[in-house]
Every structure is written in C-alpha cells, then in structure tokens.
Amino acid sequence: MAQYTDYSDLTIGTTTGGMTAVTSLQYSGANAGCPPPKTRFQQFVRTRKTADGNLKGLGKPVIRWILDHVPYNAVNALRDLLTDPNPSGTMYITNPDKDGNIQTWECVMQWPADAPAEYEAFDYWERLVLTFERCVQQ
C-alpha cells in the first residue's frame, strides 16, 4: 500500500476503472480548475460506551473532503459526477486510511445540503465540503 504523500494523489469516479485525479476533473471539455481537497478520515460514525466502560465503534468510516476557494466550473464538475438525480450517489475515491495509507473506497457521496443555490452568479465558492459515508475499502 502506498503511503499518502500529496493531496493531488486523491482520485474520484463512478467506477474503479474510471477514476481521475480531482485536480484533473473536466467541465465542458476544459480543466475545471478543481483545487486538491484536504481530507478528514473518521473511522466510525460514532462511538458508544459499553457497560464495562470500554468504547465501541459503530458504523462504517466517514471521509470528508474540504475544498477551499473552489471555481464554479469545479463545483459543476463535481456535481456532474453524481449521475443520480438526487444529491447523493455511490462513488469510488482514493483517500488515506487511519494509518495514512492510500486506499480505494466505495462510498456514498453526499452533496452538502447547505451549499449555495445551483444558479448563483459567483465565480467561486469559498468552501465546499463533500461527505462520503458508508465507506468500504475495496
């Protein structure tokens, strides 16, 4: 397993064979200018204290990608990856695991519910946080 070294190592796609680097995403036939995301890896959805005082992890890992100063074309390119008409869908990403090793994950990408309206006339979003839930290592 390769050790995670650079945010530009991160890839995304609707299949494991069709993954592309986030920084290379295309929109309308041109590079979308997507910045490399910072990542947060959460090993469990939540923890629970058991009767004997130990902690037990519940749920599958959750991964968050934080993108700052995102050009509008990059927002559209990321949104276009979701082929389902709903703001979530199954995606494949590469992301570090809890030990920093880069892994391929199957997960459900959640488009942020509090994101600006689809047709706002700004040329960039200050921050975009994508949440990948129910992550399963491939």
N, CA and C of each residue as an Amber inpcrd file, in Angstrom:
protein
   414
   0.8180000  -1.1730000   0.0000000   0.0000000   0.0000000   0.0000000
   0.8720000   1.2500000   0.0000000   0.5170000   2.1600000  -0.8520000
   1.2900000   3.3840000  -0.9830000   0.9790000   4.3310000   0.1670000
   2.0070000   4.9700000   0.6690000   1.8190000   5.9600000   1.7220000
   1.3040000   7.2460000   1.1010000   0.3940000   7.8690000   1.7630000
  -0.2040000   9.1130000   1.2980000   0.8360000  10.2270000   1.3760000
   1.0640000  10.9360000   0.2640000   2.1020000  11.9680000   0.2540000
   1.6120000  13.3330000  -0.1840000   0.5150000  13.4000000  -0.9420000
   0.1240000  14.6800000  -1.5130000  -1.3790000  14.6830000  -1.7650000
  -2.0280000  15.8110000  -1.4930000  -3.4630000  15.9120000  -1.7210000
  -3.8190000  15.6880000  -3.1870000  -2.8970000  15.9420000  -4.1030000
  -3.1960000  15.7360000  -5.5260000  -3.2260000  14.2500000  -5.8870000
  -2.8880000  13.3630000  -4.9470000  -3.0000000  11.9170000  -5.1640000
  -4.4480000  11.4470000  -5.1600000  -5.3600000  12.2480000  -4.6770000
  -6.7370000  11.8250000  -4.4900000  -7.4760000  11.7490000  -5.8150000
  -8.2260000  10.6600000  -5.9980000  -8.9760000  10.4530000  -7.2340000
 -10.4430000  10.1900000  -6.9020000 -11.2930000  10.3280000  -7.9260000
 -12.7290000  10.1240000  -7.7550000 -13.3040000   9.6030000  -9.0620000
 -14.3690000   8.8030000  -8.9680000 -15.0250000   8.2900000 -10.1720000
 -16.2690000   7.5070000  -9.8330000 -17.0420000   7.1970000 -10.8540000
 -18.2560000   6.4090000 -10.6520000 -17.9810000   4.9090000 -10.7460000
 -16.7770000   4.5330000 -11.2100000 -16.3220000   3.1430000 -11.2150000
 -14.8540000   3.1450000 -10.8080000 -14.3510000   2.0110000 -10.3840000
 -12.9400000   1.9490000 -10.0120000 -12.0470000   2.1010000 -11.2360000
 -12.5240000   1.6950000 -12.3970000 -11.7310000   1.8190000 -13.6150000
 -11.7490000   3.2100000 -14.2210000 -12.7240000   4.0230000 -13.8390000
 -12.8610000   5.3470000 -14.4300000 -12.4990000   6.4780000 -13.4880000
 -11.6240000   6.2060000 -12.5350000 -11.2610000   7.2410000 -11.5650000
 -10.2510000   8.2140000 -12.1730000 -10.3890000   9.4860000 -11.8070000
  -9.4800000  10.5180000 -12.2770000  -9.0660000  11.3900000 -11.1010000
  -7.8980000  11.9970000 -11.1990000  -7.4300000  12.8900000 -10.1420000
  -8.4070000  14.0500000  -9.9940000  -8.6960000  14.4250000  -8.7660000
  -9.6210000  15.5260000  -8.5190000  -9.1320000  16.7930000  -9.2170000
  -7.8370000  17.0210000  -9.2070000  -7.2700000  18.2310000  -9.8180000
  -7.3300000  18.2040000 -11.3420000  -7.6770000  17.0430000 -11.9360000
  -7.7590000  16.9180000 -13.3940000  -9.1940000  16.8440000 -13.9080000
 -10.1780000  17.0680000 -13.0480000 -11.5720000  16.9830000 -13.4840000
 -11.8450000  17.9670000 -14.6070000 -12.6920000  17.5270000 -15.5470000
 -13.0380000  18.3400000 -16.7200000 -14.4680000  18.8440000 -16.5960000
 -14.7180000  20.0260000 -17.1460000 -16.0770000  20.5480000 -17.2600000
 -16.1860000  21.2790000 -18.5870000 -17.1440000  20.9110000 -19.3840000
 -17.3410000  21.4800000 -20.7310000 -16.0800000  21.3620000 -21.5830000
 -15.3770000  20.2310000 -21.4570000 -14.2130000  19.9570000 -22.2820000
 -12.9320000  20.6420000 -21.8630000 -12.9260000  21.3330000 -20.7340000
 -11.7100000  22.0120000 -20.2690000 -11.4710000  21.6560000 -18.8000000
 -10.2220000  21.8170000 -18.3690000  -9.8920000  21.5660000 -16.9740000
 -10.7410000  22.4730000 -16.0970000 -11.3820000  21.8890000 -15.0830000
 -12.3100000  22.6320000 -14.2230000 -11.5890000  23.4770000 -13.1840000
 -10.2960000  23.2640000 -13.0020000  -9.5470000  24.0410000 -12.0150000
  -9.8690000  23.6650000 -10.5880000 -10.2000000  22.4050000 -10.3670000
 -10.5600000  21.9380000  -9.0270000  -9.3190000  21.9020000  -8.1320000
  -9.3800000  22.5480000  -6.9740000  -8.2320000  22.5070000  -6.0730000
  -8.1280000  21.1390000  -5.4020000  -6.9420000  20.7420000  -4.9700000
  -6.8220000  19.4640000  -4.2560000  -7.5180000  19.5690000  -2.9020000
  -8.3370000  18.5660000  -2.5540000  -9.0530000  18.6370000  -1.2730000
  -8.1780000  18.2360000  -0.0910000  -8.4270000  18.8630000   1.0280000
  -7.8800000  18.3960000   2.3080000  -8.8430000  17.3070000   2.7740000
  -8.3620000  16.3580000   3.5570000  -9.2220000  15.2360000   3.9390000
  -9.3190000  15.0750000   5.4470000 -10.4400000  14.5220000   5.8530000
 -10.6570000  14.1140000   7.2390000 -11.1730000  12.6800000   7.1880000
 -10.5290000  11.7990000   7.9400000 -10.9490000  10.4020000   7.9980000
 -11.4900000  10.1290000   9.3910000 -12.7150000   9.6370000   9.4570000
 -13.3510000   9.2950000  10.7230000 -13.6200000   7.8000000  10.6740000
 -13.0090000   7.0530000  11.5710000 -13.0680000   5.5980000  11.4910000
 -14.4620000   5.0280000  11.7450000 -15.2500000   5.6950000  12.5560000
 -16.5980000   5.2200000  12.8680000 -17.5850000   6.3780000  12.7340000
 -18.8510000   6.0420000  12.5490000 -19.8810000   7.0790000  12.5310000
 -19.9870000   7.7030000  13.9160000 -19.9560000   6.8450000  14.9290000
 -19.9480000   7.3290000  16.3040000 -19.4060000   6.2310000  17.2050000
 -19.1410000   6.5860000  18.4350000 -18.6870000   5.6040000  19.4190000
 -19.7180000   5.5250000  20.5410000 -19.7200000   4.3820000  21.1920000
 -20.6400000   4.1620000  22.2990000 -19.8650000   3.5360000  23.4390000
 -20.1450000   3.9680000  24.6410000 -19.5110000   3.3830000  25.8180000
 -20.3000000   2.1510000  26.2250000 -19.5970000   1.0250000  26.3630000
 -20.2600000  -0.2280000  26.7350000 -20.3950000  -0.3190000  28.2540000
 -21.1260000  -1.3180000  28.7060000 -21.3880000  -1.4930000  30.1410000
 -20.1020000  -1.6750000  30.9450000 -19.0660000  -2.2520000  30.3140000
 -17.8080000  -2.4510000  31.0400000 -16.8870000  -1.2350000  30.9630000
 -17.3610000  -0.1280000  30.3730000 -16.5770000   1.1050000  30.3310000
 -15.7030000   1.2800000  29.1020000 -15.6760000   0.2770000  28.2300000
 -14.8870000   0.3870000  27.0060000 -15.6810000   1.1320000  25.9350000
 -14.9620000   1.6290000  24.9440000 -15.6130000   2.2840000  23.8140000
 -15.7590000   1.2950000  22.6680000 -16.8870000   1.3660000  21.9860000
 -17.1400000   0.5110000  20.8280000 -17.4530000   1.4180000  19.6440000
 -16.7800000   1.1780000  18.5050000 -17.0390000   1.9500000  17.3000000
 -18.2510000   1.4160000  16.5600000 -19.1080000   2.3410000  16.1200000
 -20.3270000   1.9650000  15.4120000 -20.3200000   2.5670000  14.0170000
 -20.6780000   1.7740000  13.0380000 -20.8020000   2.2550000  11.6710000
 -19.5090000   2.1800000  10.8800000 -19.6460000   2.4410000   9.5820000
 -18.5140000   2.4090000   8.6570000 -17.8180000   3.7640000   8.6430000
 -16.5940000   3.8090000   8.1260000 -15.8610000   5.0800000   8.1000000
 -16.5880000   6.1730000   7.3220000 -16.2900000   7.4070000   7.7130000
 -16.7930000   8.6010000   7.0390000 -15.5790000   9.4140000   6.6120000
 -15.5780000   9.8590000   5.3590000 -14.4750000  10.6670000   4.8250000
 -15.0550000  12.0030000   4.3940000 -14.3570000  13.0740000   4.7400000
 -14.7660000  14.4140000   4.2980000 -13.6470000  15.0320000   3.4860000
 -14.0300000  15.6290000   2.3720000 -13.0940000  16.4070000   1.5640000
 -13.4590000  17.8730000   1.7290000 -12.4950000  18.6820000   2.0960000
 -12.6850000  20.1150000   2.2600000 -11.9320000  20.8150000   1.1410000
 -12.6600000  21.5430000   0.3110000 -12.0610000  22.2800000  -0.8000000
 -12.2800000  23.7690000  -0.5520000 -11.2180000  24.5440000  -0.6050000
 -11.3020000  25.9810000  -0.3910000 -11.1130000  26.7310000  -1.6950000
 -11.8420000  27.8430000  -1.8130000 -11.7860000  28.7260000  -2.9790000
 -11.9610000  27.9090000  -4.2650000 -13.1480000  27.3300000  -4.4200000
 -13.4470000  26.3990000  -5.4950000 -14.0750000  27.1470000  -6.6780000
 -13.4230000  27.1340000  -7.8560000 -14.0270000  27.7710000  -9.0240000
 -15.3750000  27.1370000  -9.3550000 -16.2660000  27.9360000  -9.9030000
 -17.6080000  27.4550000 -10.1990000 -17.5920000  26.2730000 -11.1680000
 -16.6730000  26.2540000 -12.1290000 -16.5700000  25.1090000 -13.0410000
 -16.2100000  23.8320000 -12.2890000 -15.3940000  23.9470000 -11.2450000
 -15.0350000  22.7780000 -10.4360000 -16.2490000  22.2810000  -9.6580000
 -17.0510000  23.1930000  -9.1400000 -18.2820000  22.8110000  -8.4520000
 -19.1820000  22.0440000  -9.4090000 -19.3350000  22.5610000 -10.6190000
 -20.1730000  21.8880000 -11.6230000 -19.6010000  20.5250000 -12.0000000
 -18.2740000  20.4130000 -12.1310000 -17.6500000  19.1320000 -12.4710000
 -17.8970000  18.1100000 -11.3730000 -17.7630000  18.5130000 -10.1190000
 -18.0160000  17.5980000  -9.0030000 -19.4880000  17.2180000  -8.9340000
 -20.3660000  18.1760000  -9.1520000 -21.7980000  17.8890000  -9.1260000
 -22.1750000  16.9500000 -10.2720000 -21.5390000  17.1190000 -11.4410000
 -21.8450000  16.2620000 -12.5910000 -21.4510000  14.8040000 -12.3740000
 -20.5400000  14.5550000 -11.4390000 -20.1660000  13.1690000 -11.1510000
 -21.3400000  12.3800000 -10.5860000 -22.2600000  13.0670000  -9.9380000
 -23.4220000  12.3930000  -9.3810000 -24.4390000  12.1940000 -10.4910000
 -24.5220000  10.9680000 -10.9880000 -25.4170000  10.6780000 -12.1010000
 -26.8550000  10.5100000 -11.6410000 -27.0580000  10.2480000 -10.3860000
 -28.3890000  10.1040000  -9.8260000 -29.0170000  11.4940000  -9.7100000
 -30.3080000  11.6260000  -9.9270000 -30.9160000  12.9520000  -9.8100000
 -30.9340000  13.4750000  -8.3710000 -30.7020000  12.6210000  -7.4040000
 -30.6520000  13.0440000  -6.0060000 -29.2550000  13.5610000  -5.6680000
 -29.1270000  14.3580000  -4.6120000 -27.8150000  14.9160000  -4.2710000
 -26.8930000  13.9530000  -3.5260000 -27.0110000  12.6780000  -3.8140000
 -26.0960000  11.6870000  -3.2620000 -26.0730000  10.4960000  -4.2050000
 -24.9830000   9.7570000  -4.1550000 -24.8680000   8.5820000  -5.0040000
 -23.5940000   7.8220000  -4.7150000 -23.5010000   6.5900000  -5.2060000
 -22.3270000   5.7530000  -4.9830000 -21.1580000   6.2530000  -5.8160000
 -20.0230000   6.4380000  -5.1670000 -18.7940000   6.9180000  -5.8070000
 -17.6340000   6.0450000  -5.3410000 -16.5430000   6.1360000  -6.0860000
 -15.2880000   5.4960000  -5.6990000 -14.2550000   6.5980000  -5.5650000
 -13.5200000   6.5650000  -4.4670000 -12.4950000   7.5750000  -4.2340000
 -11.2320000   6.9000000  -3.7270000 -10.1190000   7.5820000  -3.8700000
  -8.9230000   7.1710000  -3.1540000  -8.7070000   8.1880000  -2.0540000
  -8.3450000   7.6890000  -0.8960000  -8.1730000   8.5370000   0.2790000
  -7.3310000   7.7810000   1.2840000  -6.5800000   8.4880000   2.1150000
  -5.8130000   7.8000000   3.1460000  -6.7280000   7.1230000   4.1670000
  -6.2710000   5.9930000   4.6850000  -6.9810000   5.3490000   5.7820000
  -6.4600000   5.9190000   7.1030000  -6.8080000   5.3000000   8.2150000
  -6.4140000   5.8150000   9.5270000  -4.9100000   5.8000000   9.7330000
  -4.1890000   4.9770000   8.9690000  -2.7370000   4.8860000   9.0990000
  -1.9950000   5.7320000   8.0640000  -2.7320000   6.4390000   7.2060000
  -2.0960000   7.2780000   6.1970000  -1.7940000   6.5600000   4.8930000
  -2.2210000   5.3040000   4.7700000  -2.0180000   4.5650000   3.5140000
  -3.1560000   4.8610000   2.5550000  -2.8090000   5.1350000   1.3040000
  -3.8270000   5.4720000   0.3100000  -4.6040000   4.2100000  -0.0590000
  -5.9330000   4.3110000  -0.0180000  -6.8130000   3.1790000  -0.2790000
  -7.8910000   3.6100000  -1.2640000  -8.4950000   2.6310000  -1.9200000
  -9.6690000   2.8860000  -2.7420000 -10.8910000   2.5380000  -1.9140000
 -11.8760000   3.4400000  -1.9330000 -13.0800000   3.2730000  -1.1310000
 -14.3190000   3.3380000  -2.0110000 -15.2890000   2.4660000  -1.7540000
 -16.6260000   2.6210000  -2.3170000 -17.4420000   3.3170000  -1.2420000
 -18.1560000   4.3670000  -1.5990000 -18.8790000   5.1340000  -0.5980000
 -20.0640000   5.8550000  -1.2320000 -20.8560000   6.4790000  -0.4060000
 -21.9770000   7.2740000  -0.8710000 -21.6000000   8.7360000  -0.6630000
 -21.5230000   9.4630000  -1.7820000 -21.1540000  10.8800000  -1.7290000
 -22.4000000  11.6970000  -1.4180000 -22.2910000  12.5780000  -0.4340000
 -23.3920000  13.4470000  -0.0480000 -23.0640000  14.8740000  -0.4680000
 -23.8730000  15.4310000  -1.3700000 -23.7060000  16.8370000  -1.7330000
 -24.1860000  17.6700000  -0.5480000 -23.4640000  18.7180000  -0.1580000
 -23.8460000  19.4720000   1.0460000 -25.2220000  20.1280000   0.9010000
 -26.0680000  19.8970000   1.8840000 -27.4250000  20.4460000   1.8570000
 -27.4150000  21.9650000   2.0120000 -26.3730000  22.5110000   2.6460000
 -26.3190000  23.9480000   2.8720000 -25.4810000  24.6800000   1.8200000
 -25.2180000  24.0170000   0.6890000 -24.4400000  24.6530000  -0.3810000
 -25.2520000  25.7860000  -1.0040000 -24.5800000  26.7690000  -1.6000000
 -25.3220000  27.8510000  -2.2630000 -26.2320000  27.3090000  -3.3620000
 -27.2100000  28.0960000  -3.7380000 -28.1540000  27.6910000  -4.7760000
 -27.4170000  27.3510000  -6.0640000 -27.9790000  26.4580000  -6.8340000
 -27.3140000  25.9290000  -8.0270000 -26.9370000  27.0140000  -9.0320000
 -27.7660000  28.0320000  -9.1760000 -27.5200000  29.0070000 -10.2320000
 -27.0390000  30.3580000  -9.7210000 -26.3710000  30.3850000  -8.5730000
 -25.8250000  31.6520000  -8.0990000 -24.7690000  32.1540000  -9.0660000
 -24.6200000  33.4390000  -9.1560000 -23.7560000  34.0490000 -10.1640000
 -22.3520000  34.3450000  -9.6450000 -21.8530000  33.6060000  -8.7110000
 -20.4970000  33.8220000  -8.2150000 -19.5150000  33.0210000  -9.0600000
 -18.2710000  33.4900000  -9.1280000 -17.2920000  32.7480000  -9.9230000
 -16.5760000  31.6770000  -9.1030000 -16.7950000  31.6280000  -7.7990000
 -16.2170000  30.5650000  -6.9710000 -17.0170000  30.4310000  -5.6800000
 -16.8580000  29.2610000  -5.0440000 -17.4030000  29.0540000  -3.7020000
 -16.2340000  29.1280000  -2.7430000 -16.4240000  29.7980000  -1.6410000
 -15.3570000  29.9470000  -0.6540000 -14.9400000  28.5950000  -0.0800000
 -15.9070000  27.7410000   0.2150000 -15.6120000  26.4200000   0.7790000
 -16.6860000  25.4340000   0.3470000 -16.2330000  24.2340000  -0.0030000
 -17.1330000  23.1380000  -0.3490000 -16.6780000  21.9180000   0.4400000
 -17.5860000  21.3380000   1.2020000 -17.2690000  20.1460000   1.9910000
 -18.1190000  18.9990000   1.4590000 -17.4440000  17.9900000   0.9200000
 -18.1160000  16.7820000   0.4320000 -17.9560000  15.6890000   1.4830000
 -19.0490000  15.0190000   1.7900000 -19.0270000  13.9500000   2.7740000
 -19.2600000  12.6250000   2.0640000 -18.4010000  11.6680000   2.3540000
 -18.5140000  10.3170000   1.8050000 -18.8350000   9.3910000   2.9690000
 -20.0280000   8.8050000   2.9340000 -20.4830000   7.9520000   4.0320000
 -20.5070000   6.4960000   3.5880000 -20.6510000   5.6120000   4.5830000
 -20.7150000   4.1610000   4.3390000 -19.5300000   3.6920000   3.5030000
 -18.3450000   4.1480000   3.8680000 -17.1270000   3.8360000   3.1180000
 -16.6880000   2.3920000   3.3550000 -16.4510000   1.6840000   2.2550000
 -15.9810000   0.3060000   2.3050000 -14.7110000   0.2200000   1.4890000
 -13.6410000  -0.2570000   2.1240000 -12.3620000  -0.3820000   1.4300000
 -12.4630000  -1.4410000   0.3450000 -11.9480000  -1.1450000  -0.8510000
 -12.0100000  -2.0780000  -1.9680000 -10.7450000  -2.9120000  -2.0540000
